Amino acid sequence: MSRRHHRKPRYPEGVFPARIDALAHDGRGIAHLDGKAVFIDGALPGEQVEFRYVATHSQFDEGRAERVLEASPERVEPRCAHFGVCGGCSLQHLAAERQIEFKHQQLVDNLARIGKVEPERWLEPLRGPHWGYRQKARLGVRYVPKKGKVLVGFREKHAPYLADLLSCAVLHPRVGELIEALSALIGALSIRARLPQIEVAVGDDGVALNFRVMDPPTADDLSLLEAFARQHEVRVLLQPKGVDSTYPLWPVDVQDLHYRLPAFDVELAFRTYHFTQVNAEINRQMIARAIELLELGSGDKVLDLFCGLGNFTLAMARQAGEVVGVEGEQSLVDWARLNAERNGLGRVQFHTADLTTDITSQPWRQAHYDKILLDPPRSGALEMMPHVAAMGAERIVYVSCHPATLARDAGVLVHEHGFRLIAAGVMDMFPHTAHVESIALFTRGR
């Protein structure tokens, strides 16, 4: 007779009580049970909850709140019906003002713990719209025969599947309210199983949807896509291969989008596949703050590292004597030059360079700069710190999308190169998420 083997559960089964002590960097509540930390999704500090385990590890466990027994006074009702399942947001259950306080504390803790630094003053957080703010996004698309429909949106929180969305409250309304319509549109296409994603981009002059098509659309498919574009007054583009293969379907002769920086009389052109900031209002405030902190004058020579297509560079060129922008991606440099030309900015130049490597031999590296701005990716700018310190600048502004790498680089500037961390603060670029965007000012020590 064969013996039946019962697989041991991967984690304790059932519902367990917990008191939440704090909020983790990713927005989950932290409880401690039997001396072990448990990260509980959907729980806030001070709350008594019942939760289920979803994973166990040697150093910590993970769980999901099933019921809140004692709610935090900071708890609010999430606006989105999909919150808790969709992975696009993690903090909709926390009051907006408390969200920015949480992000500020993340910056405080990272600077102290990683960089061993503290600014001489804290900047007031930059705040903007809490809903409908997201103007750039990559929406996943998946045809699910068992559901008899196409899913469009973000991935689920704890699974590789797409969440089954009807709308999205953080996307720009002209896109967030089109989720169901997009699902129906793609479901009617012959290539519905070969269309994995949509790049969303919103400019001051329109909304663009770039469909990644793995197979060529049929004539009927193209008719449906064009009819959708006309009905909803959005631009539809198709991308059969790499980004360079992108072409407009409707309107047939329009591919560029634009956004303005009115305070600096600058307009930037971009395309759906270019990196641009997701939150237009915070971006405008951020640029103004960076320029204010740099204290730009008409005689200043400024270096803009990781300049992209000129988001900071062109605005600074309105204030400074000369600006040099450096970016690793050649296509973005080409667009930055085009944007400078279109805005009639002559005293600005751009260079292509990999800013994660030794740049000592680069011609622009040999120059002296009065002010420097850095806006690196999440990995930070560690390789640039010795160069930044050696180029003579009296003021450095560092814009960061990851507080841990900002803290690391701040520690290097302060402890190894003698700079002072004068000011730092957070910017609410991504409301309802745990993403922390921040800005810091350094000056040469005195």
C-alpha positions in Angstrom: 0.0 0.0 0.0 1.4 3.4 -1.0 2.0 5.9 1.7 0.5 9.4 1.1 2.9 12.2 1.7 1.5 15.6 3.0 3.5 18.6 1.9 4.4 20.8 4.8 2.9 24.3 4.4 5.4 26.9 3.4 4.2 29.2 6.2 1.8 29.1 9.2 -1.8 28.7 8.1 -4.7 30.7 9.6 -5.3 34.2 10.9 -3.0 35.7 13.5 -3.2 38.9 15.6 -0.5 41.6 15.4 0.2 45.1 16.7 1.9 47.3 14.0 5.0 49.1 15.3 6.2 51.1 12.2 6.0 51.5 8.5 8.6 49.9 6.3 10.3 51.7 3.3 7.9 50.0 0.9 4.8 51.0 2.8 4.1 47.8 4.6 3.4 47.7 8.4 6.0 46.1 10.6 5.0 43.9 13.5 7.3 41.7 15.7 6.1 38.2 16.6 8.3 35.9 18.7 11.3 38.3 18.1 10.9 38.1 14.3 9.8 41.0 12.0 6.7 40.5 9.9 6.0 42.9 7.1 2.2 43.1 6.7 0.6 44.6 3.6 -2.3 46.9 4.3 -1.5 47.7 7.9 -0.5 51.1 9.5 1.5 52.0 12.6 -0.4 51.8 15.8 -3.0 49.4 14.4 -4.1 46.1 15.8 -4.8 43.7 12.9 -5.5 40.1 12.0 -3.3 38.9 9.2 -2.4 35.9 7.1 1.2 34.8 6.3 2.1 34.9 2.6 5.8 34.0 2.9 8.4 33.1 5.5 12.1 33.7 5.4 15.0 33.1 7.7 15.3 36.8 8.8 11.7 38.0 8.4 8.2 37.0 7.4 5.5 38.6 5.2 1.8 38.8 5.6 -1.4 40.5 4.4 -3.9 42.2 6.7 -7.3 40.5 6.7 -9.0 42.7 9.2 -8.2 45.9 11.1 -9.3 45.6 14.7 -8.1 49.0 15.9 -7.6 51.5 13.1 -5.0 54.3 13.0 -6.5 57.8 12.9 -4.4 58.3 9.8 -6.3 55.5 7.9 -8.5 56.7 5.1 -10.8 54.9 2.6 -8.8 54.2 -0.6 -10.4 55.9 -3.6 -9.6 53.0 -6.0 -11.6 49.8 -5.8 -8.6 47.9 -7.0 -6.3 49.0 -4.1 -4.8 46.1 -2.3 -4.7 43.9 -5.4 -3.1 46.2 -8.0 0.6 46.9 -7.4 0.5 50.4 -8.8 -0.2 52.0 -5.4 0.8 51.0 -1.8 -0.4 53.9 0.4 -3.9 54.9 -0.6 -5.1 53.8 2.8 -2.8 56.5 4.5 -3.9 60.1 4.6 -2.0 62.2 2.0 -0.3 64.5 4.5 0.9 61.4 6.4 2.3 60.0 3.2 4.6 62.9 2.7 5.6 62.8 6.4 6.5 59.1 5.9 8.6 59.9 2.9 10.4 62.7 4.7 11.2 60.3 7.5 12.6 57.8 4.9 15.0 60.6 3.8 15.9 61.5 7.4 16.6 57.8 8.3 18.6 57.1 5.1 20.8 60.2 5.4 21.6 59.4 9.1 22.0 55.6 8.8 23.8 55.3 5.4 25.5 58.7 4.9 26.0 59.6 8.5 24.9 63.1 7.6 22.2 65.6 8.5 21.3 68.7 6.6 21.6 72.1 8.3 18.0 72.7 7.4 15.1 70.8 6.0 13.2 72.0 3.0 9.5 72.2 3.0 8.1 69.3 0.9 6.9 70.0 -2.6 3.3 69.0 -2.9 1.1 68.6 -6.0 -2.1 66.8 -7.1 -2.9 63.5 -5.4 -5.0 62.0 -8.1 -4.8 61.9 -11.9 -1.2 63.1 -11.8 0.6 60.3 -13.6 1.4 61.4 -17.2 3.9 58.6 -18.1 3.3 54.9 -17.6 3.8 51.5 -19.1 0.6 49.5 -19.0 0.8 45.7 -19.3 -1.6 44.0 -21.7 -2.6 40.3 -21.5 -5.3 38.3 -23.2 -6.7 35.8 -20.7 -8.9 33.3 -22.5 -10.3 31.9 -19.3 -11.6 35.3 -18.4 -12.7 35.9 -22.0 -11.1 39.4 -21.9 -7.9 41.4 -22.2 -6.4 42.8 -19.0 -4.9 46.2 -19.2 -3.0 47.9 -16.3 -0.4 47.2 -13.7 0.7 43.9 -12.1 -0.8 42.5 -9.0 1.0 43.2 -5.7 2.2 39.8 -4.9 1.9 37.9 -8.2 3.2 38.1 -11.7 -0.3 38.5 -13.1 -1.9 41.7 -14.4 -4.6 43.1 -12.1 -8.1 43.1 -13.5 -8.7 46.8 -13.6 -11.7 48.9 -14.7 -10.0 52.3 -14.2 -7.0 53.9 -12.5 -7.3 56.9 -10.2 -3.6 58.0 -10.4 -3.2 57.9 -14.2 -4.1 61.1 -16.0 -7.9 61.0 -16.3 -7.9 60.8 -20.1 -6.1 57.5 -19.7 -7.2 56.2 -16.3 -10.8 56.3 -17.5 -10.0 54.5 -20.7 -8.9 51.1 -19.2 -12.2 49.3 -19.9 -12.3 50.8 -23.4 -8.7 49.8 -24.1 -9.5 46.2 -22.9 -12.5 46.1 -25.3 -10.5 47.5 -28.2 -7.6 45.1 -27.9 -10.0 42.2 -27.3 -11.5 42.9 -30.7 -8.1 42.8 -32.5 -6.8 39.8 -34.3 -3.4 40.3 -32.6 -4.8 40.6 -29.0 -2.5 37.8 -27.8 0.5 39.5 -29.4 0.2 43.0 -27.9 2.1 43.0 -24.6 2.1 46.6 -23.5 1.1 50.2 -24.1 3.4 53.2 -23.4 1.4 56.1 -22.1 2.6 59.7 -22.5 0.7 62.9 -21.8 1.9 66.3 -22.9 0.5 69.7 -22.7 -0.7 69.2 -26.3 -2.2 65.7 -26.1 -2.4 62.1 -25.0 -0.4 59.4 -26.8 -0.8 55.6 -26.6 2.1 53.6 -28.1 1.0 50.0 -28.7 3.8 47.4 -28.8 2.7 45.0 -31.6 4.5 41.7 -31.9 2.7 40.8 -35.1 1.6 43.1 -37.9 -2.0 44.4 -37.4 -4.5 43.5 -40.1 -6.4 46.1 -42.1 -9.4 45.6 -39.8 -7.1 46.0 -36.7 -5.8 49.3 -38.1 -9.4 50.5 -38.7 -10.4 49.7 -35.1 -7.3 51.4 -33.7 -7.9 54.5 -35.8 -11.6 54.7 -34.9 -10.6 54.4 -31.2 -8.1 57.3 -31.6 -10.7 59.5 -33.2 -13.4 58.7 -30.8 -11.4 59.4 -27.7 -9.2 62.1 -29.2 -5.9 60.4 -28.4 -2.9 59.7 -30.5 -2.2 56.1 -31.4 1.3 54.9 -32.3 2.5 51.4 -33.2 5.9 49.9 -32.2 6.6 46.6 -34.1 10.2 46.3 -32.9 12.6 48.5 -31.0 11.6 52.1 -30.1 13.1 53.4 -33.3 10.5 51.5 -35.2 7.6 53.5 -33.6 5.4 55.3 -36.1 2.1 57.2 -35.7 -1.1 55.6 -36.9 -3.4 58.5 -36.2 -2.8 61.4 -36.7 -0.5 60.1 -39.4 1.9 63.0 -39.3 2.2 63.7 -35.5 4.6 61.9 -33.2 6.1 64.5 -30.9 4.5 65.7 -27.7 5.5 68.8 -25.8 5.5 70.2 -22.3 6.1 73.8 -21.2 8.0 75.3 -18.3 6.3 78.7 -18.2 8.4 80.2 -15.5 11.5 79.9 -17.8 9.8 80.3 -21.2 10.9 76.9 -22.3 9.0 74.2 -24.3 10.4 70.7 -24.6 9.5 68.2 -27.3 9.6 64.4 -26.6 8.3 61.1 -27.7 6.4 58.3 -25.9 9.5 56.2 -25.4 11.6 59.1 -23.9 12.1 59.4 -20.1 10.2 62.4 -18.8 9.0 63.1 -15.2 5.6 61.5 -14.5 4.2 64.5 -12.5 4.1 67.7 -14.5 3.2 70.0 -11.5 6.0 68.6 -9.3 8.4 68.7 -12.2 7.8 72.5 -12.6 8.2 73.1 -8.9 11.3 70.9 -8.7 13.1 72.8 -11.5 12.3 76.1 -9.8 13.6 74.8 -6.5 16.8 73.5 -8.0 17.5 76.8 -9.7 16.7 78.7 -6.5 19.1 76.5 -4.5 21.9 76.9 -7.1 21.6 80.7 -6.9 22.3 81.0 -10.6 23.8 84.2 -12.0 24.4 85.5 -15.5 28.1 84.8 -15.2 27.8 81.2 -13.9 29.0 78.2 -15.9 26.9 75.2 -14.9 27.3 71.5 -15.4 24.1 69.3 -15.7 24.9 65.6 -15.3 22.4 62.9 -16.4 20.6 65.7 -18.3 18.2 63.6 -20.4 16.5 65.7 -23.0 17.2 68.9 -21.2 14.6 69.1 -18.5 16.8 71.1 -16.1 19.4 72.2 -18.7 17.2 74.5 -20.7 15.6 76.2 -17.8 19.0 76.8 -16.2 20.3 78.2 -19.6 17.7 81.1 -19.2 19.4 82.1 -15.9 23.1 81.2 -16.3 25.9 82.3 -18.6 26.7 78.9 -20.0 25.3 75.4 -19.3 26.9 72.0 -20.3 24.6 69.0 -20.2 25.9 65.4 -20.2 23.8 62.3 -20.8 24.7 58.6 -21.5 22.0 58.0 -24.1 22.8 59.5 -27.5 19.2 59.7 -28.6 18.4 61.9 -25.6 21.4 64.1 -26.3 20.1 64.6 -29.9 16.7 65.6 -28.6 18.3 67.9 -26.0 20.2 69.7 -28.7 17.0 70.0 -30.8 15.1 71.4 -27.8 17.9 74.0 -27.2 17.8 75.1 -30.8 14.0 75.3 -30.9 14.1 77.5 -27.7 16.8 79.8 -29.2 19.3 78.9 -26.5 22.8 79.3 -27.9 24.9 79.2 -24.7 24.2 75.5 -24.0 26.0 72.5 -25.2 25.5 68.7 -24.8 27.8 65.7 -24.7 27.3 62.0 -24.6 29.2 60.0 -21.9 28.7 57.0 -19.8 28.6 58.5 -16.3 29.3 55.2 -14.6 32.8 55.0 -16.0 36.0 57.1 -15.7 35.3 60.4 -17.5 38.7 62.0 -16.7 39.7 62.2 -20.4 36.4 63.8 -21.5 37.0 67.4 -22.8 34.1 68.9 -20.8 35.6 67.3 -17.7 38.6 69.5 -17.9 36.6 72.7 -17.4 35.9 74.6 -14.2 32.2 74.9 -13.2 30.6 77.3 -10.8 27.5 75.2 -10.1 26.7 71.5 -10.7 23.3 69.7 -10.9 22.9 65.9 -10.9 19.8 64.0 -11.6 20.9 60.3 -11.7 18.9 57.1 -11.9 18.1 55.0 -8.9 21.7 53.6 -8.8 22.9 57.1 -7.9 26.1 58.8 -9.0 28.9 57.3 -6.9 31.4 57.2 -9.7 30.9 61.0 -10.3 31.5 62.1 -6.7 35.4 62.5 -7.1 34.9 64.3 -10.4 32.2 66.6 -9.0 34.4 67.5 -6.1 37.3 68.3 -8.4 35.6 70.6 -10.8 35.6 73.6 -8.5 31.8 74.2 -8.1 30.8 76.0 -5.0 27.2 74.8 -5.0 25.9 71.3 -6.0 22.3 70.3 -6.2 21.5 66.6 -6.3 18.0 65.4 -7.4 17.4 61.8 -6.3 14.8 59.2 -7.0 16.2 56.8 -4.3 17.1 58.1 -0.8 19.5 55.3 -0.1 21.8 56.1 -3.0 21.5 59.9 -2.3 22.5 59.2 1.3 25.5 57.1 0.2 26.7 59.8 -2.2 26.1 62.5 0.3 28.3 60.7 2.8 31.1 60.6 0.2 30.8 64.3 -0.6 30.7 65.3 3.0 33.2 62.9 4.7 35.7 62.4 1.8 35.5 65.7 -0.1 34.7 68.3 2.6 31.3 69.5 1.4 28.5 70.6 3.7 25.0 69.3 3.3 23.1 72.6 3.6 19.5 71.5 2.8 17.4 68.5 1.8 13.8 67.7 1.3 11.3 65.5 -0.3 9.0 66.0 -3.3 5.7 64.2 -3.7 6.3 63.0 -7.2 4.5 59.7 -6.8 1.5 60.1 -4.4 0.0 56.9 -2.9 3.3 55.0 -3.6 6.3 54.5 -1.4 8.6 56.0 -4.0 10.6 58.9 -2.5 11.9 61.7 -4.7 14.2 64.2 -3.0 16.6 67.1 -3.5 19.7 68.2 -1.6 22.1 71.2 -1.7 25.8 70.9 -1.0 28.3 73.7 -0.7 32.1 73.6 -0.2 32.9 73.4 3.5 34.0 76.5 5.3 
